[in-house]
């Protein structure tokens, strides 16, 4: 394996000049730059990341924490973060935490020991006081974390719009299958549902049940809900994976969608396009928010004094076959 000294010798320059060319620091004559780049290519020189980390005190590594890699929403989000990291020559690390605080903490401690450069966090379980002690940039994605820079969507008003769509399509009794109580996105979507229906004469807390953001959880919850309240003619699922679970529950109960039961989800994952019927949803700009979170973390790593604020994106109704 070639060394930086060998590159400098072949190019006829100093080691410091090679370092400046590679790190894009300071003025370098164009001809000198071309000679150095040619020498790097000829020798197939690859910088020692360990040495670079020791010198700079950080690394060009970005970690993304996701709670459930089995939920198609998170691979779509991860793709955006990875693409953006790669374009800026950062290494991408994906950590699947299974919504397990202990697992999250193990990942975090291990990455800090490896001098991770920054973390994009989709989590609701790591205590804020722990995150505040971490000395690398952190950006919260999808789920807001108090006092931290975040990239999220308008979950509450998006949920209101979802319920209004069901009402406008003729639904009279609308239930909600919610996500985990400790998840900010789920709490905001539940709040939006309540704002839309709690003044209705028919409304009861019995019309809300948790599906834990999982297919199986929503499948079981929907079957129990409909058996207990057969008058339900519309269901707002707090994410698309649960929306698919509701569709399967309706099939198991011999209910026609949307004739007997209308279903709307939230997220806009690709899976919703290929279900039968295709799932109506409140679509998030998934790639865009993942890309933006990665851009912010890179910006914070490279411009530590720059002021950066949280950003919120808008969801859009995607009308498909599961609503009238």
C-alpha positions, 0 to 999 in steps of 0.5 A, a space after each residue: 500500500 502506497 504512503 503519502 511520502 511516496 505520493 509526494 516523491 512521485 509528484 516532486 512536492 512536499 508531504 504538506 502539499 499532498 495533504 493540502 491537495 487532499 484536504 482542499 486546504 489553502 491555495 495550490 497551483 493548478 499544475 501542482 494539483 494535477 501532478 499530485 492527483 496523477 501521482 495519487 491515481 498512479 499509486 492508488 493511494 488511499 489515505 489512512 482514516 485512522 491517522 486522519 481521525 487521530 489528527 483531526 479528532 473526528 472522522 468522516 463517518 455519519 451514523 443513522 439510527 433507525 428503530 425498525 429496519 423491517 418498516 419500509 419507511 426506514 430503508 427509503 429514509 436510509 437511502 437518502 441519508 446514504 446517498 447524500 453522505 456518499 456524495 460528500 465522501 462520508 462513510 455511512 453507518 446504519 444502526 437498527 435499534 429495534 426501539 430498544 434504549 439499551 441497544 441504542 446506548 450500546 451503539 452510541 457508546 461504540 460509535 463515540 469510541 470510534 470517533 464518529 463524526 455525526 449522528 442522524 437520530 430517529 429515536 424517542 427513547 434515548 434521554 435528552 440529558 444523555 444526548 446533550 453530553 454527546 460531543 458530536 453533532 446530532 440531528 433528529 429525523 422524523 421524530 422531534 427531540 426537545 431542544 435539538 435540531 430536527 427535520 420533521 413533517 407537519 404530523 398534526 395537521 397532516 392527520 387532520 387532513 387525513 381524517 377530513 378526507 375520510 369525512 369528505 368521502 362519506 365516512 361517518 364513524 372513523 377510528 384511529 390506529 395509533 403508533 407508540 405513545 412515546 413516539 412524537 410523530 405518533 403523538 402528533 398524529 393522534 392529536 390531529 385525529 382527536 382535533 378532527 373528531 372529538 366534538 362528534 356525537 359518536 366519538 368515543 376513546 374506544 375508537 382509538 387503539 394502538 398498532 405500535 407502528 407494525 403490520 401485525 399490531 395493526 392487523 390484530 387491532 383492526 380486527 378487534 376494533 371492527 368486531 367491537 364496533 361494526 359501525 366503523 366505516 373509516 380507519 386512519 392508520 398512523 403509518 402506512 405499514 399499519 394501513 396495510 395491516 388494516 387492509 389485510 384485516 378487512 380482507 379477513 373479515 370479508 369487508 370490501 375496501 372502500 365500499 364497506 371500509 375506507 382506509 388511509 395511512 401516513 408516510 407514502 412508502 412504495 409498498 402502498 402503491 402495490 397493495 390491493 387495493 392501493 393505499 390512500 395516504 398522507 405522503 411525506 417527502 421521504 427522500 427529501 427529509 432524509 437528504 436534508 438531515 444528512 446535509 445539515 449534519 455534514 454542515 454542522 460537522 464542517 461549519 461548527 459555528 454556523 447557526 442552523 434551525 429545525 425544519 418542517 416539511 409538508 405532507 400531501 394527500 395521495 389519493 388511491 383506491 382504499 378510500 371512496 
